Amino acid sequence: MTHKISSSKTWWTFAITSAALFMVTLDNLVVTTALPVLRVDLHAGLSGLEWTVNAYTLTFAVLLLTGAALGDRFGRRRMFAIGLGIFTLASAAAALAPTIAALDAARAIQGVGGAIVMPLTLTILSAGVPEKQRGVFLGAWGGISGLAVAFGPLVGGAVVSGISWHWIFWLNVPLGLVLIPLALRRLDESHGPFGSVDLPGLVLVSVGLFGIVWGLVRGNSVGWGSAEIVGALVAGALVLAAFVWWELRAEHPMLPMRFFRNRTFALANVASLLMSFGMFGSIFLLAQFFQTVQGYSPLGSGLRILPWTAMPMVVAPIAGALSDRIAPSRIIGTGLALQAIGLAWIAAVSTPTTPYIDLVVPFAISGAGMGMFFAPIANVVLGAVRNVEEGQASGANNAIRELGGVFGVAVLASVFSHYGGYRSGTAFVDGMTPAVYVGAAVVALGSLAAFGIKRRPKAEAPAFEPAFESAA
């Protein structure tokens, strides 16, 4: 009887955290196939479209570490429900947005809610499953995260074509309203060992990252040598340096710099950053290619990316199951190498009149690589720290991965704008091709970092460390 109760509790925990994870991760890229429609309906320029993606990913990335810390301090179940509430309300605001500026603001608030929910899905799941089944469940968690990223363009395209772009946000509302009471009823409350929130660290990292992203997004339109852009980039870099200085001295840092002395943790996060840089930046442009250049509907565009989005469904579960028997560095490194090959192939064959059949194989290769990355990466990161530090480690990895996406969209859009634009199909491809080549090169560097990962046994907490607390 006890086994059945335990099993039921485990599966409820997995189901609730997975549904929440899918919802907040999907919104990273659900707007990509809606971008051409938004450009027309809301009279948006390239900068406004970039912020439609980056307003979400920037607040998401910056506040992920704070979301984990708030859960440790005030209760993970409680903050998980609050994060879902913020995300749900912001989704309704995005659906009602009358201008691109209003939409970008709502997307930023969505990112706040998502930043609270995302790291807590992992810590709640990790605490709620039996130790011997942990690798399987975390592999499934990583696979679901990858699927959500991959399915974003397809879901967005289907909804935009079938109803309107507003409904890509309205769909979150009923799901959020169902998940909040389920979480409060079915999840156990738990706390972490850290007793305070690192507010100076939060302010420094937020200001620094905003300055850098602002400079990257506006560089082409304002001029890379202008006082605004140079000032934003230099100030952002200096503030981030101050953030590192503070974190080295803070009593309860939001991102302990000692984590990066662990080779496994450091290289796993480098690989995550570079993977997201290339993937998010490339999808931002490729999702527009089929509509802007080849004239397909949003749904038609999403369906044509399906070989990319469907492959993780097959590959991620296999990669997750193998990650306990095969060195994760080999799985992740091979996955990123495949993704780099696929992106370079796409860039090589893309023209305004490229037959779709020429893109199927490189899309499938990229999708297989994505599935091989997402499944084992969470287990590698959590395996590099002590149990009581999993919340911070999870938040750090997800934050770094999201920041990779922010920088990827900003940099690859800048490359696109420098070499091409929206003037014609030929101009679009002229900009997209070098941008996707850059994305492929960055992902290839991520593959090299992944092959350097050495899996180490999890460090045990010393006797004086506060124990992990859990209460029903």
N, C-alpha and C positions, 0 to 999 in steps of 0.2 A: 504493500500500500504506500509506504514511504517512497519507494522507487517511482511509483506512478505519479505521486504528487510532485516529486522532484523533477521528473521528466516533463510534466505539464508546465511547471514553473519555468523550466529552461526554454521550452518551445514558445511560451508566451513572451518571454524576454527577447528571444531571437526575433520573433515576428514583429513585435512593437518597435524594437530598435532598428530592424531592417527596413520597415516601412518608412520610418522617420528619416533614416539615412538616404533612402532612395528619393524621397521627396525633396530634401534640401540639396542633395547633390545634383539631381536632375535640373534644378534651376540654374546651375552653372552655365549650361549650354542650351537650355530649352528655347531661348530667344534667338538662337543663331539662324534658324531657317525663317524666322519672322523678320529678320533685319531688313531685307528689301521692302517688305510691306510697311514696316515702321518708318523707313526712310521717306516713303511717299505719304503715308497717312499723317505722320507727325512732322513732316517737313524737316527731317533731321539730316545733318551732315555727317561726315566720317567721324568727327570727334564725338558727336552725340551718340552715334552707334557704338563706338568704343566704350563710352561710359555706361551704356545699357548693359554691357557685359561686365565691365570693370568696376562699376559702382557696387555691384553685388560681391564680386570676388575680392575686392579690396577690403571692405568692412568685414567680410567673411574671414579673410586671412588674418587681418590685424587682430581681431577679437577672439580667434579660436583659443589662444592661450588663456585669455581672460575667462572664456566660457568654461574651460576645464577648472580653473581656479575657483570660480564661483560655485561650481558643483561640489568641489572638495570642501568649500567653506560652509555653504548653506544647505547642502543636500543635493545629491545628483538627481534623484527623482523629481524633487521640487523644481530645480532649475531647468530640467528637461521639459517639464510641462510649461513653464514660463516661456522658454525659448520657442516651443511649438506655438504658443499663443501669439507671440510677437511676429513670428513668421506668417501665421495665418492672417492676421490683421494687415500686415504689409502686402500680402498677396492680393487682398481685396483692394487696397489702395492702388496697387499697380494696375489692376484690371480697370479701375475707374480713371486712370491718369489721362488728362486732356492734352498734355504736351510732352515732348521728349524730356524736358527738365523735370516735370512731375514724375514721369516714369522712372527716371534715373534716381530721384530721391527715394521713391518707394522701393526700388531695387536695393538701395543702400541699407534701408531699414530691414528688408528681407535678409540681407547679409548678417545683420546683428542677430536676428533670431536663429539663422542657420549656424552661426558661430557658437551659439550656446548649445544647440542640439547636437551638432556633428561629433565633437570629442566625447560627449557624454554617452552617445550610442556605443562607443567602443569600451569605455570604462564600465558602463552598466552591463554590457554583454560579457566582458571578460570576468567580472565578478559573479555573473549569474549562470555560468556554465561549468560543468565538472572539469577539473584540471586535465584529465586524460583525453577529453574531447575538445580541448581548447583550440588546438591547431586546425581542426576541421571547421569549427564555428568561425574562427577568425579568418580562415581562408574564404569561407562563404561570405563573410562581411566584406572582405576586400573585393570579391567578385561582384557583389551587389553594387558597391561603390563604382566599380568600373562599368557595370551595365548602365547605371544611371547616367554617367557621363556620356557613354556611347549612344544611349537612346534619346538623349536630349534633342538632337536635331530632328529625329524621326517623329517624336511625340509633338514637338513644336510645329513641324510641317503639317502633320495630320490635323491638328486642332485649327491651325490658321486656315488651311484649305477647307475644312469641314464646317467651321463655325466662324470664328474671327480671332485675331491675335489676343483679344482681351481674355479669352477662355484658357490660354496657357497659364494664366494666373488664377482664374476662378476655380480651376480644378483642384488647387491646393486647399481651398477653404473647407469643403466637406471632409477631406482626408484629415486635415488638422483637427477639425471638430470631433472626429471619431477617436483620433489617437490620444488627445489630451485626457479624457476620462479613463480610457483604457490604461494609460501609463500610471495614473494616480491609483488605480485599483489593482493592477496586476504586477507592477514592478516593486521590488524592495527598495527602501530608502538606504542610502549609504553615504559615507563621508570619507574624505581623504585626510591626510595628516597635516595639511598646510593651513595655517590659521589666519592668513591675511592676504589681501589682494594687492599686487604690486602696481599701484596707481602711477607712480613716476615712470615705471617701465612701459606701461600701457600708453601714456601720453607721448613719450619719446618715440616709441616704435610707430605709433599712429602718424605723428607729424612727419617723421623721417620718410616713411613709405609713401605718404601722400605727396610729399614734395617730389620724390623721384618719379612716381607715376604721372603726376601732373606735367612734369617736364617732358616725359616720353610721349604722352598723348598729344600734347599741344606743340611739340617741336616742329613738325612739318608745316603747320598752319601759321605759326608765329615767326619761325626762323630759329635754327639751332644756335645761332650766335647771339640771339637777342638777350637782353638783360633778364627778362622774365624766365626764359628757359635755363640759361646758365645759372641764374640765382636759385631757381627751384631745385636743380640737380645738385648743385654744390651744397646748398642748405640741407637738402634731404640726406646727403651722404654724411655731413657733419653731425646731424642729429642722430643718425643711425650709429655712428661711432660713439656718440655720447650714451646711446642705449646700451651698447656692449660694455662700455666702462661702468655704467650703473649696475648692470646685471652681474658683473664680476664682484661687486661690493655689496649688493642688496642682501638682507637677511633672508628674505623669501622671494627670490627672483621668479618672474613669470617664465623665463627661459634660462635654466641653469646652464652656464657656458661649459661646465665640466662635462655635460653630456657629449660635447663634441670632441672630448679627448678620447672617447670610445670610437675606434675606427669603424666598427659596424654601424653605429648610429650616424656618424658623420657622413660616411659614403652612401648610406641608404637615403639620407636626406638630400645629398647632392644629386643622386640619381632621380629622386622625386622632383626636385626643382627643375632639372633639365628636361625630364620627360614632359612635365606639364607645360613648360615653355614652348616646346616644339609642337605638342599636340593641340593645346588650346589655341595657340596663334594660327596654326594651319587650319583647324576646323572653322575658325572665325571667317576665314576667306573661302575655303572650299564649300562651306554651306551656302555661300552667296553665289558661287560660280554657276551652279546649274540654273538658278533663277535669272541672275543678272546677265549672264552671257548666253546661255543656251535656251532661255525662255520657258523653263519648266515651272509648274506651280510649286508652292511650298511643300505640299505632300509629295509631288513628284521628285523634288529635291531630296527630301528625307528618305524616300524609298531607294533612291540611287546611292545613298550612303549606307544602305542596309548591309552590304557585304562587310563593311567596317564595323557597324554596330552589332551585327549578329554574331560575329566570331567569338567575342568574349563569353557568350552564353555556352559555347562548346568548350572553349579553352580554359576559362577561369576555374571551373570546378576541378578539372584534371590537374591544373597547376597547383591548386590549393591542396589537393590530396597528396601530390608528390612532394610538396615542400618540406615534409617531415623526413623524407627519405633521400632526396637529392639536394645538394647544396643550393640554398636560395639564391646565391650569387649567380649560379649558372642559369637558373630559371629567369631571374630578373634581367640579367645581362643579355641573354639570348632574346628575350622579349623586346627589349629596347633596340637591339640590333635589327630585329625584324621590322620594328616600327620605323626606324630610320631608313631602311631599304625601301619600305613601302612609300614613305613620303618623297624620297628622292625619285622614285619611279614615277609617281604622280606628277611631280614637277617636270620630269623629262618628257612626258607624253602629252602634257596639257596644251591645247590650242583652242581657239574659239569653236572649232568644229570637231574636236576630238570625239570619235565614236565612244559611246558609253562602255562597250565591251572592253576597250583598252584600259579602263580604270578598275575593272572588277577585281583582277588579281592583286594589284597593289593595295586596294582597299582591304581585301581579305588578309593580306600579309600584315598590314598595319593593325587590323583588329585582333589578329592572333597575338601579336606582340603586346597589345594593350591588356588582353586577358592574362598573359603570363606575368605582367608587371603587377597588376592590382591584387591578385590573389595572395601572393606570399609577402608583400611588402609590410603589411601591418604586423604580422608575426615577427618579422625580422626586427622592426623598430622596438616593439614591446619586449622582445627577448634581450635587448641590449641594456635594459634598466631594471631596477628593483620594482617589485610589485606595487609599492606605495607611490612610485613615480610614474606609473603608467598613464595617468591623466595628463601630466605635463608632457610626456613623450609623445602621446597621441596628438595632443594639441599642437606641439611643435612640428610634427611631421605633416599634419594636415595644413597647418599655416604655411609652411614652406612650399608645399605642393600647390596651394592656392596662389601664393605669390608668384610662383613660376608661371601660372596661367595669366596673371595680371601682366607680368613683364612680357610674356610671349605675345599676347594680344597687342600690347602697346608697341613693342619693337617691330613685330612683323607687319602691323598696320603702317608703321612708319616706312618700312622698306617698300611696302606696296604703294604708298602714296608717292614715294620718291621716284619710282620707276614707272608707275602707271596711274590708274584712277578709274572713275566711273564714266568717263567720256564715251567709251565704246567697248564692245566685247574684246577687241584687240588690246585696248589700253588696260582693261581689267587683267587679262592674262599676262600682259607685259609686267604688271606689278605683282601678280600672284606668284608667278614662277620663281623669281629670285627669293621671294619671301618664304615659300615652302622649302626651297633649297636650304635656306638658313635654318628653318625649323628642323629639317632632317639632320643637318650638321650638329645642332645642339643636342638632339636626341642621341646621336651617335656618341657624343662625349658622355652623356648619361650612361650609355652602355658600358663604356670603359670604367666609369666609376663603380658601376654595379659589380663588374667582374672582380673588383678589388675588395669586396665585402668578405669579411671572415666571421662566420657565425660563432659566437661565444656563448657559454652557459650563462643563464640569467644570474646576475649578482644578487646575493641574499641581503636582506635588510639587517643591519647590526642590531644587537639586542636592545639598545637604547632607543631605537627608532620607534615612533608611535605606531601601534598596530593598526591594521586596516579595520575600520569599524563598519559593521553592517547591522541593520535592524529592520525587521519586517514592518 
